[in-house]
Amino acid sequence: MQEIAIRGPLLSACSPLCISSPAAGLLTSESYDPDNSGFISTERFKDLLETHGSELDPHKLEVLLALADGNADGKICYQDFVNLMSNKRSNSFRRAILQGSRQLKGCSLSDEAGLGLSQRLVRHVAYETLPREVDRKWYFDSYTYCPPPWFILAITIAEVAVFIYYGFKLDRLVLQVSSPSFLKSPLPYHPQLRAQAWRYFSYIFMHTGIEHLSLNMAMQLLVGVPLEMVHGALRIGLVYLCGVLAGSLAVSVTDMTAPVVGSSGGVYALVSAHLANVVMNWSGMKCQFKLFRMAMALVCMSVEFGRAVWLRFYPPAFPPCPNPSFVAHLGGVLVGLTLGVVVLQNYEQRLQEQSLFWIFFCVYTLFVLCAVFWNIFAYSLLDVRMPPLP
């Protein structure tokens, strides 16, 4: 068994990494990376696989070929090759290598024909959310719709049901917040009732009107369901609920006299995390009309946020109680751009193995603790004039 020595600026110059492999020969930066850039061209990489492929494990060879075919920029990073050969790649790579029944085709997933409706949906979701071809192939072959994306669907059904209930109870569907009984529900967050801890979450089931509900539900379903199909209910639920809690706590700290309603905190956490991942992996994202899709998502977010800002500063129907705050949207965006990006960034890599996840999770936990102490002590210390109880 000979060794393949990988040298490049991504690895330590004083001690190049050596990986045991059945392949013959020695990979050096002089022969495959003459510019010392840390990358191998896909043409040279395929030549290497053709020369030594018969000596490699067939399943590892299939993953290497998929890695070569999936890079649109025409080059392979040394570190990707090193991680794969040393089995330090993401969990999806390890599964693809270790499971003998797993077969990766050399062609692109989009070239596969004769697919049923459900398979086309899974393929579409793979291209919408995953930037690497090898991950898309693994997801396409392994996804079984069991369990279905139940979290987002259950939250959406509950929010619509509550809205319809209060629509009949308040006898209005548009601008429900102007009803005297709107904030008397046990669900909205109200600064006078901030000691009732469930309100920091339950406010997502109340919306100011059908226009508010429609925009949130559209973004929640169009973005949340595909993300949950790929990343699972645990990850998506974590991002969503962290955005919800951050939204209400952000209002209690920065807009201390305003109530909060609507699921925008959770929705904006998911949408901003997804858009950030698309931007960071722009060259690898193969979804159709990705620029148009991103523009439409940003337009919907801007319209909904602008409506919330307008409503907050519009003269309240029942002064001195102000209209609901818009700060929850910003809290959700911050969660999505930090914790959400890390949670969604690495498909099938365990969260407990990601150091950046724990850093952002600790920062988020610190924010929650600080906000809790703020709610306990700051209102009395600052002598905030509270709006009357609903």
N, C-alpha and C positions, 0 to 999 in steps of 0.2 A: 504494500500500500504506500503510494507516494503522497507528497504533500503539494498543495497549491498555495503559494505565498501571495497574498494580496497587499500591494503597497499603494499608497496614495495619500493625499493631504487629509482625508477623513480619518485615517488611522495614524497611530503613533509612528513618527518617522524613525525613532530609535529602536523600536521593536515591532517590525511588521508582523501581522497576524498570519499564522499558518493553520490551515484547516486540513484535516485528514480527508482524503477523497480517493476513490479508485481511479480517477482520471489521471492519465499520464501527463507528464510535462510540468512546467513551472510557469505560472502566470506572473509576469513582471510588468512594472509600469513602463519599462522600455519597449516591450513587445506589443502590449495592448493599450497603453496609455502614453504615447510618446510625448504628448503635451503636458503630462503630469497634472491633468485636470481633476482626477478622481472619478472619471467616468470611462466606460467602455462603449464604443459605438455598437448599435444593435447588429450591424453587419459582422463585425469582428466577433461579437458574442455568439451569434448563430454559427459562425465558422468553427468556433471552439466547441460548441455543442455537437455539431456534425462530426467533428474529429473524435471527440471523446465520449459522445452520448451513449454509445453501446456499453461503456464501462460504468455508467451511472445507474442508480436505481430508476426503473422506468417511470415511477410516479413522480420522483423528484425531477426527472427530465421533463415531464409534462408541465410541471409548475414553472420550471425555468423557461420553457418555450412560451408559456402564457405570459410570463413576465416580460420576455423580449417583445412579443407581439402587442402587449398592452401599453407600451410606452410610445406615445405619439411624438415625443421630442427626439427620437432617434438615438438615444443613449441610455445606458444602464449604469446606475450608481454602484460603485464598488461595495458600499455598505449593504445594499439590498442583496447582492450576491453572497457576501460574507454571512449575513444573518440567516439566509436561507440554507446555505450549506452547513451551518453550525446549528440549525434547528432553533434559532433564536428569533425567528420571524413571528408575526402575529399568529393568533390561535387558528385562524382560517388556513394559513399556510401549513401549520403543523398537522392539522386534520387532513388536508389534501395530500400530504406526503404519507401519513401513517395509515390511512384507510385504503385498503387494497381495492375496494369497490369503487373508489372515487376516480373518475376519468375526466381529465381536462382536455378539451379539444384545442387544437392549434388555431382554429379559426375564431374570429370574433363572435361574441354571443349574439350580436345583432344580425349575423349572417345565417343563423339557424332558422330553417323554414318548417312549415307544417305544424306550427304550435297552436294549441287550443286557446280559448279566450282567457282562461285562468293563467296559463303559462305566459301569454303575452302581457298580462297585467304584471306578473312577477318580473318579467324581463324589463318592462317599462319602469317599475319601481327601482330595480337594480341600477338602471342607467340614470335615474333621477337622483339617487342618494349616494352611490358608491363611485369613487374616482378611479379605482384600479380594476383592470379587466379580470385579473385572477380572483379578486374578491367577488366580482359580479358573477363569475361562473360558479364559484363555490356556493354563493347565496342562491342562485337560480336552481342548482341541483338539489340543495338541501332544504329549501323552504317548502312547508307542507300545509300552510294555513292552520296549523294546530300548535299553539292556540291562535285564534284570530286576533286582529287588533282591537281587543275588547276595551281597553282603557279609554282611548279617545272616543270611541263610539258610546260607551256608557256615560262619560262626562257630558258629551254633546246631547244625548237623549235626556239626561236629567236636567240640563240647563234649558232645553226647549220646553220640557214638561212644566218646570217651575214658571217659566215666562208665560206659558198659556194659562196656567192656573191664576197667576196674578193679573193677566190680561182680563179674564172674566171677573175677578174679584174687584179690580180697580175700575173696570168698565172702560179701559182704554188700552191700545196697543202701541201708540206713538207717544213718546215723551212721558212715559209712566212716572218718571221722577217728579213731575209736577203735581202728582196726586198727594193729598195730605196723608194718606195711609201708606205711601210707598216705603218710607223708612221705619214704619212700625213693625215690619216683618222681623223675625229673629235671625235673618240671614245677612243683611248688609253690615259692613263695618261702620260704626259710628264712634267718634272720639269720646263721647260720654259713656259709651258701653265697651270701651277697649279692654276692660277686665274680663269680659266674656271671650275666652281665648278662641273658641270655634269661629268667631266672626272673621278672624284673620284669614280663614280659608273659605268659609261658606258664602262670602260676598260674591264669589264667582257665579252663583246661581241667580243673581239678580242683575237685570240689565235696564238701562234707562229707557229703552224703547226698541221697537222692531228693527230700526236701522242699526242700532248698536249691536243687537243680537245677530243680525244677518252678516255683518262684516266679520265679527268674531268667529261665527260658526264656519263661514266660508274658508277663512285662513286656517282654522283649527282642523277642519277635515282635509283640505287639500294638502296641507303640509304634515299634520300630525299622523294621519293614517299611514302614508307611505313610510314615514320615519319609524313608526311602531312596527310595521311589517318587517323592517330590516333590523332594528336595534332592540325590539322587544318592549313589553309593557314596563319592565322595571326601570330601564334607562329613561324612557320617555316620561314615565310617571314621575321619576326623580326630578328631571328638568322642569316639567310642568308645575309640580307642586312647589319646588324651590322658587320658581318665578312668581307664583301666586303669593307665597309668604313674603317674599322680598317686596312685592308691590304694595301690600298693605302696610308693612313695616316702614317702607320708604315714605308713604303718605303720613304715617303717624309721627315721623321725624321731621319732615320738611313742610308739610301742609297740615298742620296740627289740628285745625278746626274743621276740616272737610271730611265727609263720609266717603266710602269707596264702594262701588258696585261694578260688576262685569268681570269677564274672564280674561281681560287683556293682558294681565301680568303673566299668566301661563302661556297664552297664545304668542305673545311677543317673545318670550323666552325660546320657544320652539322655532319660530320663524327666523329670529335673528341668529340662532345657533346654526340652522340649516344654511342660511344665506352666507354666513361667515365661512362655513366649510366649502361651499361652492366657490367662493372667491379664492380661498387658500389653495384649492385643488382645481383651478379653472381649466388648466390644460388637460387634466384627466377626466373631467366631467363630459360625458358624451350625450347628455340629454338634448333633445331637439329644442331649438329656439330658447336656449338657456338665458341669453341676454334679455329676450322679450319676457320670459317668465320672471326673471329677477326684477325687471322694471315694473311689471304688473304687481308683484308682491310689495315692492317699495311704495307704489302708488296707493295700494289698499291700506298699507300701514299708515301712510301719511294722511290719507283721508280720514281714517278712523281716529288717529291722534289729533288731527286738526279739529274734528268734531268734538272731541273730549275737551280740548283747550277752550274752544268757543263756549261750550256748555258750562265749564267751570267759572268763567268770568261773566257769563250772562246773568242778568239780575235774577236772583233766586225767586221762585214762586212763593216761598214761605220764609222770608227773612226773620231773624238773622242767621238761620241755618243755610250755609252755602250749598251750591250744587256739588255733585261728586267730583273728586279730584282726578287729574290726569297723570299724576306722578307714578301711579302703579304701572303705567306703560313703560316708563323709563327704568323702573326697577326690574321689570321683566327683560328688557333689552340688555341690561348689565349682566343679569344672570346668564342669558343666552350667549353673550360674547365672551364669557369667562368659563363658568362651570359647564354650560351647555356645549361649547365647542369641544372641550376635552372629552366629555361623555360620548359625543357622536363622532369624534375624529377617527378612532381606530375601531373598525368593524371587528367584532368578536374577540377583541383583546380585553381581558378581565380588568375591571375598574381598579381592583385592589393592586394590580401590577403597575399602575400608572402613577408615577410620582407627582406629575403635574396635576392630576385629579385631586390628590390629597392636599396639595398646596391650595388650590382654589376652594376645595371643600372646607378647609380650616379657615380660610379668609371669610367664606360665607358664614360659617358658624360663629366666627367672631363678630361679624356684622349683626347677626340675629341676637346674640347676647347683649351687645351694646344697645341695640334698638329696644330690647326688653327693659333694660335698666333705664333707658331714656323714657319709656312709657310709664315707668313706676315713679320716677323722681322729677323729670324735667317739667311736666305740666304744672306742678305746684311751685317749683322753684322759679319758673319764668312767669308765674301768675297769668297763665293763658286764659282768656275769656272764652269759655266753652259755649258752643251753640246749645240751645235747649234740647231736651230729650224729645224724640219724635212722638 
